[in-house]
Amino acid sequence: MKKAAVILVMSLFILSAFLMITQQPVFAQDKNDEDSLWVHLATGVESKEDNKLSLSFTWELYRRPFNAKTQKYGSWEEYSDPNLTYRIVAASDSAFANVLKSAETTGSSYTMRELVWAMQYFVRVEPVNVVNPWKTDYADGKIFKRSIQEQETDKGFLKGFIAFSKAGGVLMPAIYGLALFGLLVVLPITWYKLRLANIFPPNKPGFIYSALPTDQVGKTSLKSPKGNLFIKEVARYWREAMKSMSLDPDHWETREKYIKADSQEQEEVKKTFWLDIGSPNIEKAIEVCKNGVPGIKLKKDPQEYPFTRVFLAALENHKANQNKWWASQEMDRATENTALKELDSLKGWSLNALWAIGSIEPMLGLFGTVIGIRGAFMSIENMIKENPDAQLTQVVPQLAGGIHVALITTITGLAIGVPFMLFYYFYRGKLDWIYGKWEEIIIDILNRA
């Protein structure tokens, strides 16, 4: 009997277990006495408030009624319940394991503020005080990953530029102010001073001819048939004057007289040549330098051109030393000293200012970047103090956003500084070219005398 009872009990236990395993589960939404609810996110609109992201949502409530007679659910239909409270949840993952912000409200709309840009959000709306089975869908916030600059470009270039500048911080006005000073003051002064028509007296007096970098031959060349008429006229008289510095056999009646001439006779011939040839031509060359070439109208006095002053220094030195043997060395010394003085005057403060702007702008940008990165770390420190359990997904966007803003000043400083450095090296090279051109012209005149 005992054995039969044990067998019976075991058989009943196995049968019960089998029935439990094969039985279908019953879900809350399948209960015959309850309807099902569905919270559907209808719209999501992004906006910016104080450089922070705001998300505005609206949702709709649907009900799926259960028919007790047919024991079936009907179709989804719009439904409203004024007593219902909703919880809006924003998370960084679709599983809503890392909730970043949540709030409760009534009605069918809500605006979530003070969110961080350049971050993906997942949002859903959950009914709080409801007994019916319910479901909700969520909004994948990929559209909210755009940066502030991308937001502003949708509104126009000017607004985007203003937002870009504001994001750069307090040093952006200094960077822009220095750039405007260089662009509106330093660069025009440097260009005006180092125009070829401002250094060599040009063939034409017109503004367009003097302003544009055209006809370089007509402004600087001595050898070309279409070269600078002022330089050619001075060279013509100066070459004639240089002939008085040499004593050739042609200056004596016979070759024997040239050979037998003593120092006194040679000195007399030199003085004669100087009075007849050298001095008159030097005077004519100096006259051209002071009053210009007849028939060519200049925009300013000929002596106001740097190369004219270099010419005058050599010519007046030649006039003072006449045709002595040391005159050539004295002319070289006077020419070189005057040329260096004129180059320093042309360089002035403006060329150094170009170099200063090109160097300071990147340093200002770097300084702004350091300040911005410090601010980013300080904001993270404050965030962790307020919320010690802050997740990495909250800290990294905050740090990345701060560094992104901080780098704006470096980008701006380099974008402005590099062109100014290029302008500086261009005009510095032009000064070297001008000095070489002066030497070339004077050497050519002396060699062809």
C-alpha positions in Angstrom: 0.0 0.0 0.0 2.7 2.4 0.9 4.5 1.7 -2.3 1.3 2.2 -4.4 0.7 5.5 -2.5 4.2 6.8 -3.3 3.8 5.9 -6.9 0.4 7.7 -7.0 1.9 10.9 -5.4 4.8 10.9 -7.8 2.5 10.5 -10.8 0.3 13.4 -9.7 3.4 15.6 -9.2 4.8 14.8 -12.7 1.3 15.5 -14.2 1.1 18.9 -12.4 4.6 19.9 -13.6 3.8 19.0 -17.2 0.6 21.0 -17.1 2.4 24.1 -15.8 5.1 23.9 -18.4 2.7 23.5 -21.3 0.3 26.2 -20.1 0.5 29.6 -22.0 1.5 32.7 -19.8 -1.1 35.4 -19.2 0.1 39.0 -19.7 -1.5 42.0 -18.0 -2.6 43.4 -21.3 -4.5 40.2 -22.1 -6.6 40.4 -19.0 -10.2 40.3 -20.1 -11.3 43.1 -17.8 -8.7 45.8 -18.7 -8.0 48.0 -21.7 -4.5 48.7 -23.1 -3.0 52.2 -23.4 -0.3 53.6 -25.7 1.6 56.8 -25.3 2.9 57.9 -28.7 5.5 60.7 -29.2 4.1 62.8 -32.0 6.6 65.7 -32.4 10.0 66.8 -31.2 11.4 70.2 -31.9 14.9 71.5 -31.0 15.8 75.1 -30.1 18.5 77.1 -28.4 18.2 79.1 -25.2 21.4 80.7 -23.8 23.6 78.5 -25.9 21.9 75.4 -24.4 19.8 72.8 -26.2 16.0 72.7 -25.5 13.7 69.9 -26.7 10.0 70.4 -27.0 7.8 67.3 -27.2 4.1 66.6 -27.8 2.5 63.2 -27.4 -0.8 61.5 -28.0 -2.6 58.9 -25.9 -4.3 56.0 -27.6 -6.6 53.2 -26.1 -7.2 49.7 -27.3 -10.5 48.7 -25.7 -11.3 45.1 -24.7 -14.7 43.7 -25.7 -15.8 41.4 -22.9 -18.5 39.7 -25.1 -16.2 38.8 -27.9 -13.2 38.4 -25.7 -11.1 40.4 -28.2 -9.3 43.7 -28.4 -10.4 46.4 -30.7 -8.4 48.9 -32.8 -6.3 51.7 -31.4 -8.3 54.9 -30.9 -7.5 58.4 -29.6 -8.1 58.8 -25.9 -7.7 61.5 -23.2 -7.5 61.3 -19.5 -7.1 64.7 -17.7 -6.1 63.1 -14.5 -3.2 61.3 -16.0 0.4 62.3 -15.0 3.3 61.6 -17.3 7.0 61.2 -16.7 9.4 62.5 -19.4 12.7 60.6 -19.4 15.9 61.6 -21.4 18.7 59.0 -21.5 21.9 58.5 -23.4 21.1 54.9 -24.5 18.0 53.3 -26.0 17.7 50.9 -23.0 17.3 53.9 -20.7 19.9 52.5 -18.4 21.7 55.9 -18.1 19.0 58.5 -17.4 20.3 62.1 -17.8 17.2 64.1 -17.0 13.6 63.4 -16.1 10.5 65.4 -15.1 6.8 64.9 -14.5 3.9 66.9 -16.0 0.3 66.8 -16.9 -1.1 67.6 -20.3 0.3 66.5 -23.6 3.4 68.6 -24.1 6.7 69.5 -22.3 10.0 71.4 -23.0 13.1 69.9 -21.6 15.8 72.6 -21.1 19.5 73.0 -20.2 20.6 70.1 -22.3 24.1 69.8 -23.8 24.8 70.1 -27.5 26.6 67.5 -29.5 25.0 64.6 -27.7 22.5 62.0 -28.7 19.4 61.8 -26.5 16.7 59.1 -26.3 13.4 60.4 -24.9 10.2 58.6 -23.9 7.0 59.5 -22.0 5.6 57.2 -19.4 2.2 57.3 -17.7 2.6 57.4 -13.9 -0.7 57.0 -12.2 -2.3 54.5 -14.5 -3.5 50.9 -13.6 -4.1 49.8 -17.2 -1.4 48.0 -19.1 0.4 50.5 -21.3 3.2 50.8 -23.7 5.3 53.8 -25.0 7.6 54.5 -27.9 10.7 56.7 -27.7 12.3 59.3 -29.8 15.9 58.7 -31.0 17.5 62.1 -30.7 20.0 61.8 -33.6 18.7 65.1 -35.0 19.9 66.8 -31.8 23.6 66.0 -32.4 24.2 69.1 -34.5 26.6 71.7 -33.0 25.9 75.3 -32.2 27.8 76.5 -35.3 25.7 74.2 -37.5 22.6 75.6 -35.9 23.6 79.1 -36.7 24.5 78.5 -40.3 20.9 77.6 -40.8 20.0 81.2 -39.9 22.6 82.9 -42.1 26.3 83.6 -42.4 26.2 86.8 -40.2 24.4 85.1 -37.3 26.7 82.1 -37.6 29.8 84.3 -37.5 28.4 86.2 -34.4 27.7 82.9 -32.7 31.2 81.6 -33.6 32.8 84.7 -32.2 30.8 84.6 -29.0 31.7 81.0 -28.5 35.4 82.0 -28.7 35.3 83.8 -25.4 36.5 87.2 -24.1 39.7 87.3 -26.2 37.9 87.3 -29.6 37.4 91.1 -29.5 41.1 91.6 -29.0 41.9 89.2 -31.8 39.5 90.9 -34.2 40.6 94.4 -33.1 44.2 93.8 -33.8 43.3 92.2 -37.2 41.3 95.3 -38.2 44.1 97.6 -37.2 46.5 95.6 -39.3 44.1 95.4 -42.2 42.8 99.0 -42.2 45.9 100.9 -41.1 49.2 98.9 -41.2 48.8 97.1 -44.5 47.6 100.2 -46.5 50.5 102.2 -45.1 53.0 99.5 -46.0 51.6 99.1 -49.5 51.6 102.8 -50.1 55.2 103.4 -49.0 56.6 100.4 -50.9 55.0 101.0 -54.3 57.6 101.2 -57.0 56.0 104.5 -58.2 56.7 105.9 -54.7 60.4 104.9 -54.8 61.4 105.6 -58.4 60.0 108.7 -60.2 57.6 107.1 -62.6 57.1 107.9 -66.3 53.4 108.7 -65.8 51.7 110.7 -63.0 48.3 109.0 -63.0 47.0 107.3 -59.9 46.1 104.1 -61.6 49.6 103.8 -63.1 51.2 104.5 -59.8 48.9 102.3 -57.7 48.8 99.1 -59.9 51.9 96.9 -60.1 52.2 97.3 -63.8 55.0 98.5 -66.1 57.8 97.6 -63.9 60.3 98.3 -66.7 59.0 101.8 -67.1 59.4 102.4 -63.4 62.8 100.8 -62.6 64.7 99.8 -65.7 67.8 101.7 -67.1 68.8 99.4 -69.9 65.4 98.9 -71.7 64.4 101.3 -74.4 61.0 101.6 -72.6 62.8 102.1 -69.2 62.5 104.9 -66.7 63.1 108.2 -68.3 64.2 110.0 -65.1 66.9 107.4 -64.4 68.0 107.5 -68.1 68.3 111.3 -68.1 70.4 111.4 -64.9 72.6 108.5 -66.2 73.2 110.3 -69.5 74.7 113.4 -67.8 76.5 111.4 -65.1 78.3 109.2 -67.6 79.5 112.2 -69.5 80.8 113.7 -66.2 82.6 110.4 -65.4 84.7 110.7 -68.6 86.6 113.6 -67.1 88.1 111.3 -64.5 90.3 109.4 -67.0 93.3 110.7 -68.9 93.5 109.0 -72.3 96.3 109.5 -75.0 93.5 111.1 -77.1 93.6 114.1 -74.8 97.1 115.0 -76.0 98.2 116.1 -79.4 100.7 113.2 -79.8 101.5 110.0 -78.1 104.9 111.2 -77.2 103.5 114.3 -75.4 101.2 112.0 -73.4 104.2 109.8 -72.4 106.4 112.8 -71.5 103.7 114.8 -69.6 104.7 115.4 -66.0 102.4 115.5 -63.1 101.7 119.2 -63.3 100.6 118.9 -66.9 98.4 116.0 -66.1 96.8 118.0 -63.3 96.2 120.9 -65.6 94.5 118.6 -68.1 92.3 117.0 -65.3 91.2 120.4 -64.2 90.4 121.4 -67.7 88.3 118.3 -68.3 86.5 118.9 -65.0 85.7 122.5 -65.9 84.7 121.7 -69.5 83.0 118.3 -69.1 82.7 117.0 -65.6 81.3 119.9 -63.6 78.7 121.0 -66.3 77.3 117.5 -66.6 77.2 116.9 -62.9 75.3 120.1 -62.5 72.8 119.0 -65.2 72.3 115.6 -63.4 71.8 117.4 -60.1 69.3 119.7 -61.8 67.3 116.8 -63.1 67.2 115.2 -59.6 66.0 118.4 -58.1 63.5 119.6 -60.8 62.7 116.4 -62.8 62.8 115.7 -66.5 61.3 118.4 -68.6 57.9 117.3 -70.0 57.3 114.7 -67.4 54.9 115.7 -64.6 55.4 114.0 -61.3 52.8 113.8 -58.4 55.3 115.2 -55.9 58.7 116.9 -55.8 61.5 114.8 -57.3 63.5 115.0 -54.2 60.8 113.3 -52.2 61.5 110.0 -54.0 64.0 107.8 -52.1 66.0 106.8 -55.2 66.4 110.5 -56.1 68.0 111.1 -52.7 70.4 108.2 -53.3 71.3 109.7 -56.7 71.8 113.2 -55.1 74.1 111.8 -52.4 76.4 110.2 -55.0 76.3 113.2 -57.4 76.9 115.9 -54.8 79.8 113.8 -53.4 81.2 113.6 -56.9 80.9 117.3 -57.3 82.6 118.0 -54.0 85.6 115.6 -54.8 85.7 116.5 -58.5 87.8 114.0 -60.5 90.3 113.1 -57.8 91.4 109.5 -57.5 89.5 109.0 -54.3 86.3 110.3 -55.6 85.0 106.9 -56.7 85.5 105.5 -53.2 83.7 108.5 -51.6 80.8 108.1 -54.0 80.4 104.4 -53.1 80.5 105.2 -49.4 77.9 108.0 -49.8 75.7 105.9 -52.0 75.7 102.9 -49.6 75.1 105.0 -46.4 72.2 106.9 -48.0 70.7 103.8 -49.4 70.7 102.1 -46.0 69.2 105.2 -44.4 66.4 105.3 -47.0 65.7 101.6 -46.6 65.2 102.1 -42.8 62.9 105.0 -43.6 60.8 102.8 -46.0 60.7 100.0 -43.4 59.5 102.3 -40.7 57.1 101.1 -38.1 54.6 99.6 -40.5 56.7 96.6 -41.6 57.5 95.8 -38.0 53.9 96.1 -37.1 53.0 93.5 -39.8 55.5 91.1 -38.1 54.1 91.9 -34.7 50.5 91.2 -35.7 51.4 88.0 -37.4 53.2 86.8 -34.3 50.8 88.1 -31.6 47.6 86.8 -33.2 48.4 83.0 -32.8 49.7 83.7 -29.2 46.4 85.4 -28.4 44.5 82.4 -29.8 46.6 80.0 -27.8 46.0 82.0 -24.7 42.2 81.9 -25.3 42.4 78.2 -25.8 44.2 77.7 -22.5 41.5 79.8 -20.8 38.7 77.8 -22.5 40.1 74.4 -21.6 40.5 75.6 -18.0 36.8 76.6 -18.0 35.8 73.2 -19.4 37.6 71.3 -16.7 36.1 73.7 -14.1 32.6 73.0 -15.4 33.3 69.2 -15.2 34.6 69.6 -11.6 31.4 71.5 -10.7 29.2 68.9 -12.4 30.9 66.1 -10.4 30.5 68.1 -7.2 26.8 68.5 -7.8 26.3 64.9 -9.1 29.0 62.5 -7.8 27.3 59.7 -9.7 27.7 61.4 -13.1 28.3 59.0 -15.9 31.0 59.1 -18.5 28.4 59.9 -21.2 27.7 63.1 -19.3 31.4 64.1 -18.6 32.8 63.4 -22.1 30.3 65.6 -24.0 30.9 68.4 -21.5 34.7 68.2 -21.9 34.5 67.8 -25.7 32.2 70.8 -26.0 34.5 72.9 -23.8 37.6 72.0 -25.8 35.7 72.6 -29.1 34.8 76.1 -28.0 38.3 76.8 -26.6 40.0 75.9 -29.9 38.0 78.6 -31.7 40.5 81.2 -30.6 43.5 79.2 -31.8 41.8 78.7 -35.2 41.0 82.4 -35.5 44.5 83.5 -34.4 46.2 81.3 -36.9 43.8 82.2 -39.7 44.6 85.9 -39.1 48.3 85.6 -38.1 49.5 83.4 -41.1 48.4 85.9 -43.8 50.0 88.8 -42.0 53.3 86.9 -41.7 53.1 86.2 -45.5 52.6 90.0 -46.1 55.6 90.7 -43.9 57.9 88.4 -45.7 56.7 89.6 -49.1 57.4 93.3 -48.3 60.7 92.4 -46.6 61.8 90.6 -49.8 60.6 93.6 -51.8 62.9 95.9 -49.7 65.8 93.6 -50.4 64.9 93.7 -54.1 64.8 97.5 -54.1 68.2 97.8 -52.5 69.7 95.4 -55.0 68.0 97.5 -57.8 69.6 100.7 -56.6 73.0 99.1 -56.6 72.5 97.6 -60.0 71.5 100.9 -61.6 74.4 102.9 -60.1 77.0 100.2 -60.9 75.7 100.0 -64.4 76.1 103.8 -64.8 79.6 103.8 -63.5 80.7 100.8 -65.5 79.4 102.3 -68.8 81.1 105.7 -68.2 
